[in-house]
Amino acid sequence: METIKINRRVWRMISASFSMIGCLLFTSCSDYLDVEPTNSIRTNTFYSTESQIDRALTGLYGNLKPLPQYMFTMSEMRSDNIWITADVKQNDYVDIATFNANGLLTDNIVKNCWAAYYACVAAANTLLDKIENVEFEDNAVKEQYKAEARFIRALAYFDLVRFFGNIPAATHALTTEEAFSLQQSPAKDIYEQIIVPDLQFAVGNLAETAVDFLGATHSERVTKIAAQALLGKVYLTMAGFPINQTEKKAEAATLLKAVIDAAAVNGKYWASTIEDWNHMWIHENDNKFFIFEIQYIAEKNEGNPMVCLSVPSNPGTDWCARSLVTGTHVYIEKGLQNHFIERNDTTNEYIDRRIGGTMNIRTSKGEDNEDFTPTGNTFYVKFFENKLKRAELGYTDMDATIVDRSYWPQNYPVIRLEDVMLLYAECVGTTEEGYEMVNKIRRRAGLEEIDELSADEFQEAVANERRYELAEEGHRWFDLVRQNKYVETLKNMFINDDNTVNGTYAAFASRVTADMYLYPIPQSQIEVREGLYQQNPGY
């Protein structure tokens, strides 16, 4: 943990340089273009030694820290994993959840998401430009550093094309003139010319464990298996809607199988019991179960930013002593909630044993589980290290450490083994391996195994299992889009879950159109230079 603290302080020192580059690339900031920041290190002189490149790489990882809040707000809130009320008062969260096309044009979350991901791109491009002129004692380490930077750039572009479609794309740091004339590239070209080549390079140049130029190992950095997993996911995404390159599914299966086999050989990433599964959501087990995770610590503004977004209001002092009110009213969607609260008629135990690690099963007053009745106010607790959860799992109370809502230390899994296993099952269908991938996860959860399903029934079972296993982790919206089920699924949610007198929520179903698989290019970007960007259909 202390290493991450020190690295984060280093990042603060060099962040002004990267933010200036991001400004040149992607925002209208002409008033500042000719000003040299007084508190930054000049990019022309900083990247000249192995140590400085290492510090810049640490800074690049630091750029990942804001991203989970967008995976939650722009994937989970957009999907049928979340039911958001807020009394239908329009705000940035409600605009996303209710498909308000007009509101999304100027939505601050959408705008900040664009900026945060492009900050990753800008920092990666600068590092990759500069590292070529730096001599390393061990060239393999230099290639590994480049592979790490290209992995992060690919990850950023992957989410950007899934969120926004055709976007401006560059693989080097841009001059002012280049930045203000860079047009959008087709999403398909960005996949084929940037994302896939970057990840192929990462697969070829990353090792099982990352090392720095001094020989120290870093469990928090990306590895070959992470690159294989992400590339497999990229191929499967390309095989689905809207790219529809179905031949990519076979390439995805090969890579995903390699990840599963490597994990089995090395005995890593798999939580074999439900007890281990519950423990993976405690920060003491960071860097143990996830293939690649974004790092956080309990320090001011260094905690996981999505935690407070998933807890809809002050949960009560028996959950946490700190107020986490964000102005949102976010709950687990009723159908998903009903799956988790189903009990065995004989034993009265919850059938899906993941419930305790996924959602609250007590009221804020800590009443007995036997008395729990769903009232629509169930919320996610995967990343919420509340007092009740820690006590039940045998960990000491860390409540005093959480000074305010920016202190939550639980890491965020960008890639974990269960995600890979279920993607592989989607690829191989009703084969023996496909069934085993799903059933291995279901057995651990205490659910009955599936068998003898039709091809369509099996794919539905895989999609459902991804929903149960990966709830809150930012996958559901992308799954629905890849499978081209987002319109039907979201329309049904608004209609079936509506319990208002005047059918207010059911009316939102008409907003879910085929164009809504993308967010709009933020209006602030459209206005940077008239005619430079073309807005996405439907906005």
N, C-alpha and C positions, 0 to 999 in steps of 0.2 A: 504493500500500500504506500509506503513512504516514497518508493521510486516514482510512482505516478504523481505524487504531490510535487516532487522536485521537477519532473518533466513538465507539469502543467505551468509552473512558474516560468520555466524557460519559454514555454509557448507564449505567455503574456508578453514577454520581452520582444518577440519577433512578430507578433500578430499584426502590428500596425503595418509592417511591410506587406504582408499578404493581403490585408484589407484594402490597401491602395491598389494592388493588382486586381483584386476583385472589383473595385470601383471602375477601373479602366475597362474591364471586360463587360460588365453587365449592368451598370446603372448610369443614370444621367447625373454626372457629378462634375461637370466641366469647370465649376468654380474652384475645384480643388486639384485639378490635374497638374498644375505647375508648382504645387507646394510640396516641399520636401518635409515629411514628418520629423519633428525634432526629437521624438522619443523612439524612433525606429532605427534599425540597422539597415544601411543601404544594401539593396539586393545585389548591386554590382560588385560589392566588396565582401559581403558576408559569406557567400558560398565558395570558400576557397580551401577548406581543410576537411578531413574526415569527420572531425568533431563537429564542425559547423553543419555539415550535411546531416549528421546524426540528430542534431538539435532541430533542424528543419523537418526531418522525418517525424520526430516526436510531435512537432507542431502540427504536421499533417494529420496525425492520429487525433490530435485535439480538435480538429475541425469536424470530426464525426460526432462530437458530444451533443449538439443540438438535434440531431436527426431523429431519434426515437419519438420525439413529440410529434413529428410530422407523420411517422409511420402509424402513430395512434390516431391523430386527428384526421388525416387524409386517407387512411386505409380502413382502420377499424370503425371510425365514426361514419364513414361513407358506406359501410357494409351492414349486413343484417346481424352482426355481432353486438351492435350498440343501438340502444333506444334512447334518444335525447329529447327531453321535453322543453325545459326552460319556458313553460307556458306559451310556447310558440312565439316568444319574443325574439325578433331577429338579431342575431349577433354572428360573429365569425364562425363559431362552432355550429350554430343552427343552420347557417347558410350551407355549410358542407353536408350536414346530415340530412337536410331536406331538399337538396339539389336545387338551390335557389340560383339560377343561372346569372341573373343580374347582380345579385349580391357578391357572387364569387369573383366578378371582374375586379373588384377593389378589396377583396377579402385579405386581411392582414396575414392570416395564417398561410394562405396560398402565396402571397408575395414574399413572406419571410422564408417559406420553404424553398422557393426558387433561389433566393439569395444564399441560403445556407448550403445548398448542394453545389451551387456554382463557386462558393468559397473553397469547397473541397477541390473542385476542378482546377481553379486558379492556383492554389497552393501546390497541387500535384504537378501541374505544367511547369511552374517555376522551378521546382526541385529537379524535375527531369531535364529541363534545359541546362541547369547549372552543374548538375553532377557530372556531365560528360567532360567538363574541364578540370575535374578534381582527380588526382591520382590516389588510388587506394593501395595499401600494402598487400591486401588480399582482394584480387579482382572478383572472386566469387561473392564476397560480401557486398561489393559495389553493385553487382548484378542483382543480388537479393534486395538491396535498397531500392533499386529501380523497379523491381518486381512488386515490392510492397506499395510503392507510389502508384504504379499502374493498376494494381488491384483496387486501391481506393478510388482512383479515377473511374475505373470501370463500374464500381459499385454506385458512384454518384451519377454517372450517365445512365445506368440501368434504371434507377429510380426516376430520374428526370424524364426519360422517354416514356416510362409507364405512367407517370403523372401528366405529362404535357405533350407527348407526341413529337411533332417536328420542332426541333429546338436549335438554337445556335450551338455549334460545336467546334472546339479548337483543341489541338494537341500540343500547343506551345503557348508561352506567355505572349499576349498581344500588345502591340503598340496602340496608342490612342486612336489613330486613324483606322487600324484594323478592327478595333473593338466596335467602333461606331458604324462600320460597314459590313459586319459579319451577319450574313443572312442565315435563316433556318436551314437545317439539313433534314431530309426525310428520316424518320425513325429507323427504317430498315437500313439505311446507309450507316447510321451511327452504330447500330448493332454490328454490322459486318465490317466496318472500317475502324472502329475504336474499341467497343466493348469486348468483342470476341478476340481480336488480336491482343489486347491488353491482358486478358485472362489467360490466353494461351501462353504468352510470355511469362506470366506469373506462375503457371503450372510448371513451366520448364526451368524456372530459376529460383523457386522457393524450396526450402528444406522442410523436414518434419518439425524442426524447432528453429525459430528465428534467433540469430545471433547478431551482436553489434560489432563494430570495427575493433573493439577491445577483446572480443571473444565471449562476452557475457550473454547468457541466454535470456530470451524475453517471451514468456508465455502469453503476454497480452498482444503480441503482434501476429500478423497473418502468416499462414503456413501453406504448404503445397496442398494439403487436404482441403483447406478452406477455398483455395482457388479452384480446385476440381469441383467442389460442391457448388460454388457460385456459377461456374461455367456451365455445369449441368443444368442448373436452374434457368440460366439464360437461354440455353438451347431449347428447353421445354417451353419456355415463354414464347420463343420465336416460332415454335411448332403450333402454338395456339393463336387465338384471336388477339390482335388484328393482323399480325404478320402472316400467319397461316402457312409457314414453311414446314409442313408435316414431316418431311424427311429428317428434320432436326431431332425428332423424338428418339430415334435410334442412337444418335450421338449423345443425347442427354442420358439415356439409360446406361451407356458404357461408363460415363464419368461418375454417375451417381452410384453405380455398383462398385466402382473402384473405391469410393469413399467409404461405403458400408463395409467392404472387405478389409480395408486398412484399419478402420475402427475396431473391427473384431480381432484382427491380428494383434493390435497394440493394446487391446483391453481398455480403450478410452471412450469417453463421451456417453456411454450408455448407463443410465440409472436403472439398475436391475430390479429394484423393488419400488413400491409406491412410497415407501419411507424415503428412499434416496431421491425420488422424483420431487417430493415435497421439500427436501433439503436443498435442492438446486436453486430454489428461489430465495435463498438467504445469502447475504453478501459474503459471509465467511467462506462460501464455496465458489467464489468467483474463479474463473479460469480453470474450472475442473470439468464441467459437463458440456460446455458449449464449444463448438468448433471455432467460432470467431465471435467475439463480444466487444461491445463498446464499454469503455472503462469509466467507472465513477467512484468517488469517495465522499465521505461525510464531511464536507467542507463547503463554505459559503459559495454558492453558484457552481459547485462542482458535482452535485448530485444528479441523478437521473431526472430529466425534466418532465417525463411523461407520467410520473407517479401521481402527482396532484391532479392531473387531468382525468385520471381514471377513477378518482374518488370524488363523488359528486358534491359533497358538502362536508362540514365539520362532522366527522364520524362519531365523536364522543370521546371522553377522556379515557375510557377503558380500551379504546383502539389506539389513540395517539393523543398526546397532550397539546400538539400544535394544530392550529387552524390551517386547513388545506383548502379553504373555499376558493374557487376559481371563477365562480359565476356560471358554471355549467351545471346541467342536471343530466348526468350520464349514467345510464343503467344497462345491465345486461339484457339483451333482447329476450322477449318472453319465451320463445320457442327454445332458445339455448338454455335459458334459466330452467325451463321445465325438464330438459334432459338431465341437468345436473342434480335437481332436487328429487328425482324419482327414487323411491325406496323399495327395498325388498319386502314383499307382503308378509313374509314369515319372520325375518330377523329385524325388520324396520331399519336396516342400515342403508345408507346411500348406495345405489347400484354402481355408479361411477365414482371410484374412490379418489379421483382427481378433484373433487369438489372443494375440499379444504384448501388446496393450493391454488385454486382458480378464482373462487368467489366467496363472498362473506356468507356464512351459514349461521350467523348470530345477528341479532339486532345490535344497535349501538349500545344497548344496556347490558349486553352480554348474557341474554337469556339462554336457557338450555336448548340444545339443538332439537330435542324432541318437540319443542313448542314452536319451532320455526315454521312460519307460514309465509310464502312469497307474497309480497305486497307491491312488487314492481320496483322496490328500492334496493335490489341486489346490485353489488358493484364488484369489480375485479380486485383481487388482492395479490396477484402473482408478484408484482413489484412493490407492493405495499408492506414493508416489514413492520407491521403493527405489533403492539404489545401482546395481543392474544396469540398471534401466529408464532412469535418467537418463544413464548412460554410453552405452547403446546409441542414445539419441536425441540425443546430442551436448551434454548439459547437464552443468555442473560438479557435483561431489559436494556435496550439502547436508546430509549425514548429521550433521555436527557441530551443525547448526542445530536438529535434532530432539532437544531435551534430554530430553523424555519423551513419553509417548503422547498428550499433549494438544496437540502442536505441529504437526500435519499441516496445511499451508496450502492444499491443493487445494479449490477451490470445488465446491459441489454443484449440479448442474443440476436446477432445478425443472421447467424447460421447455426442450427443445432441438428443433431443426428436424426431426430424424429422427423423433422422437416424433409431431410434427404430421403429417409426410408419411405415416406408416404409419396413423395414425388416419384421415386423409383416404382412403387406399386402402381401409380397412375400410368407410368410408361409401359410396364410389362403386363398389366391387366390380370386376367384370371388364370395366371400360372401359379405353380406351387410357390415360387418366390414371392409373387404378388400377394397371395393370401398370407404368407408368413410375415411379411413386413407389417401388414395391418394387424394381424392377430397377435404378434409379439407386443405391440403397443396396447391392444385391448386386454390381453391377459394381465398385464401389469396394472391396468386400470380396474380390473375386476369384472370386465364385461365378457359376455359370451363371444366365442369365436364366430367368424362368418365363414360360410362355405356354400358351394353349389349355387352361386349367383350367376345371372346372365351378365353379359359384358356391361350393359348399361347399369344394372343394379350394383355391380362391383364398383364402377366409377362413382356412383352416388355414395356408396359406403366409404370409399376413400375420401371423397370431398367432405363428408360428415365427420370422419375421424380427424381430418386436418382441422376442421372447425373446433372440435372438442379439445384436441391436444394443443393446438397453437393459438387458442383464443387469447386476444389482447396483444399479440406479438406482431401485428401489422401485415399479415398474409392474406386475410380473407377477401378484401376487395380485389386484390390482384388475382386471386384464384378465380373469383367470379368472372372477371374480365377475360382471363385466359381461356376459360371454358365457355365464354359467351353466354353466361347465365345471369348477368347483372340486372338486366331489365326485368325479367320475369321474377327474380328473387326479391328485388327491392320493391317492386309494385305490390307483390303479395304481402310483404312485411307491413307496408303502410296500410293496406286494406285490412288484413287479418288482425293486426295488433291494435287497431284503433278502438279506443273505448270512450271517445269523446261524444258528447251529446249531438254535436252538429257535424260530426265526421271530418273534423279539421285535418287530422293526419292522413286519412284516406285520400283527401284531395291532393296530397303531395305525390300520389302515385302517378299522376299525369305528367309530373316534372321529369320522371325517369324515362328518358328517351335513349335511342341507340347512340346518339352523339355523346352521351354523358359518361362514356368510358374514359374521357380525358377531362382534365381541369382546363380552364382558360389560361392562356398566356396572361400573366398579370397586366392590368391596364397600364401600370407605371412603366412596364417594359415596352408596350405597344407605343407609348408616347415618347420614348427616347428619341426616335427618329421616324418621322412619318413615312409609312410605306415600307419600312424595313422588315417588319414581322407581319405575318398573316395570322389572324385570330382563328382559333379552333372552331369547327362547326358547332352550332348550338348556342353560341354566346354572342 
